[in-house]
Each structure stands twice: as structure tokens, then as C-alpha cells.
């Protein structure tokens, strides 16, 4: 073998060894390899489950719209000093925002005094920045009925609980600020977020086809028969409201601040109210919708279909604002960030589309999954299974990590945190090295405030609730008749006697 061939072979072996070293045998991404790609590994954890009997069933991230904590930060000579309202005093009590402000001001004065002692005349006070960080919780369910709650900021396990029977199939979880919902077999379990204790459970009417969705008031469960059952979270003994769909709802519904939405395999997107009973509208595509829709504040919802189109729909009025065709089937959920919506086709092409006018901004090939993103970078999984970083403005590749052994890419459209793991229970979280605090995309962002902290106000809160559906009888007042499709054509009356007039859920109030 020639010397040149030997050197080439050694370089190939070294490159392969470097790529292999990027992920450990347990699936953890190497911190140094991540840092070279402009990422920091925040945490990793192993979810407890019996590997011989079950794997992960689903992962759900909940970003609270109402619960957050305030931190004050000083950056000085390359060091970061953080003071949180959650810190405790000598008596074990939280110091609160005022206490954190006092400690930050004391450090700022100390830094200024030390600079003046060192001979710096009129040294300025160091800058104090205030951030409001939302409460982020990650819920993980296993196939055998184990549900885990993980702190999204630290990776610490908050609690773990078991529901149902281990031999019954367990769905992906869903969560609100107060409750967690999961289906085991044909039993719906609603748990408290504080400790995972079951608040109530009941048998659903049909066979569930996907995981549930939950708001503060209702929990929705899609069924194999095509219907979606809605249960009152606080009055669970009431009969379920049943919404009949054209086609099967095979995807877990998505809840926004004001709406709930689910697609069907016959190309229908249904959007209903999140806080009161009733449907908003139905939009029909030309082919199946096999992925969850995406919401974008203040009033847009997006859907992708096997017909190759990306649909932009007004969340409240229901009319299609625009359609964009890729010419290729799309099974991946759309991703709406700021003024751009991203769509990944089944052929591995990722499109960036302007929300305002549906103009194509760029397209890049070889992308399979979206993980997370911010104003400057998009984190995706390419067709080779590698974690790939794209430039937001141009779609060009910044770099990639060999992560083909990680078979659990987690779609995160709520924040900029990168979540990835494997089906054996290992989950890890990474962030952009330049973005220390989490960026929230759909809720109000925890913006940086003035250089001196002000009294904290509510940084998060539900958007004003829209006008509800027309006044009518309580759907829970009595056991309902057979499920009625609000969108179906009126049925022919029987020969004996005509049925009572059907109530149109979209009719103007009388």
C-alpha cells in the first residue's frame, strides 16, 4: 500500500471514530461535539421503564401560559451571575422578586466599587437584565402505563406514576396547567400535575385511535369510529359530547390558547373551541392529512396534506387565507415560527414559506424531521438520521452531528430547546450556545426587559377568549342521542314520522 493510500485510510478511520464519538453507547450526545456545532447540552435523563417489556409510548411538552418565574442576570467579564425569585433565604423561604433584585443590586454595587478601587474612575454599574422564564414540563409515557413528569429546565424527575393495566396499550400523554391526561386501553385517566395522582378515570365509549388533548376545561379523545369524544375535566360524570368526523382522526389533537384542532385521513381539518363546547369550522383538503396542525398567534392555523399543499386558515373565521403547493406529499407537521412556516415533504425537501404572502423563501433537500429552531438556526434530522443545523435565512447547512442511533426525534414547536432521545427511555435537551434562556414561540415571549428590573407583571396569560358558540342546551344535561355529524347533509326522514329539526351548531343565535 502506498504512503498516500495509507494516510487516506487513516483519515477515514479517524473521521469514522470522530463521528462515532459524537454519541455515546447510551445515546448521549458528546458535550464537546455539541459545542463545536454551537450547542450546549443542558441535561439528559433516563426514564425508568422495563426495557424487556415496554418502550416509550409518547412525549409531550407543556409550556405554561400562566406560570413563570423571574430571574435577574448580570454578565461581567465573561461570567454570568443569576438571581432567581426561587432562591431561599436562611429560613428556607423563597426570596421573591424583590429579594432577587436586592441581591443583584448588591453585586452590581460591589463590582462597581472593586473597579473604582482598582483605579477605574466613575466606573459604571454593570447591567442587570430581567427575564421571565415560563414553567416548562415534559411528560413521558411508556407502553406499560408509566407516566413521568420532567422539569424542562433541569431534567429533574418531578414524579412518576403508573396508570391502568400494563398489558393494555398506553397512549401519548397531554397536559394543561392543572391536569395530565393519558389513555390506557379504553380507560381515560386524568391526573394532577402536582404529584401524578389520578383525579378521576372513566371508560371511553369507543376505541381510541390516538392520544388525548386537554385544556383547562375539556379533554378530547379521538376514536377509531371517526368520532372525537369531549369530557368535562371538572364534571367528568357528565355524558361525553361526541363530534362525528369525516374520516378517522389518527393524530393526537392540538390545543392552542383558544382552539382545539384535529385532522382525519380523508383530508378534513376540524377546529373547535378550547374552553366551551362547540365547533368552529371544518376545512377540506384534497387528500389525507396525516400530521398534526400548527397554530400561529394571533389567529392562524396551518395544515399539510398528502395532496402536497400547505394550508393557511383563519383560526376563528375558518376561511383559507392561502394555499402553497410543494408538488410532493407531506406527512410531516407544519412548523410556524414568526413570519415563516416550514414544511418538510415525504421526499426530504424542506420549504420555507412566507406567512404573509405564501412566497417561497428557500428550499433545501435531504431533511426528514424538524426538532426546534430560533431566529437564526433550525435544528433538524436529515435523511441519514443526523442532527443537522440550518441557517434560518437561507436554509444552508451549518453542520451536523452523527445521531443515527437516536430513534426518538421530538417535534418541539413551542420553544427553541432541542429534545432528542431513544425509545429505550433516554431523553436529552440541548440549546443554542448563544441563547441562554428559553425562547417561547407561540405564547408571549419572555422578552428581555430594561437594564434595571421593574416590578414583574404577568408575562404570560391566555389570549382574550373569543365569543362562544350560540347559546343552546347544555350538551351534558342529559345522555345524548347517537352521535350527530354537524357537517353531514341532513338525513332523509323516516316514512312513519319526520324527526325533530336538527340544530345547526354554526347557525346565528336567535
Secondary structure, 3 states (H helix, E strand, C coil): CCHHHHHHHHHHHHHHHHHHHCECCCCCECHHHHHHCCEEEEEEEECCCCCCCCCEEEEEEEEEEEEEEEEEEEEECCEEEEEECCCECCCCCECHHHHHHHHHHHHHHHHHHHHHHCCCCCCCCCCEEEEEEEEEEEEEEECCCEEEEEECCCCCEEEEEECCCCCCCECCCEECCCEEEEEECCEEEEEECCCCCEEEEEECCCCECCCCEECCCEEEEEECCCEEEEEECCCCCCCCEEEECCCCCCCCCEECCCEEEEECCCCEEEEEECCCCCEEEEEECCCCCCCCCEEECCCEEEEECCCCEEEEEECCCCCEEEEEECCCCCCCCCEEECCEEEEECCCCEEEEEECCCCCEEEEEECEEEEEEECCCEEEEEECCCCEEEEECCCCCEEEEECCCCCCEECCCCCECCEEEECCCCEEEEEEECCCCCCCECCCCCCCCCCCCCCCCCCCCCCCCCCCCCCCCCCCCCCCCCCCCCCCCCCCCCCCCCCCCCCCCCCCCCC
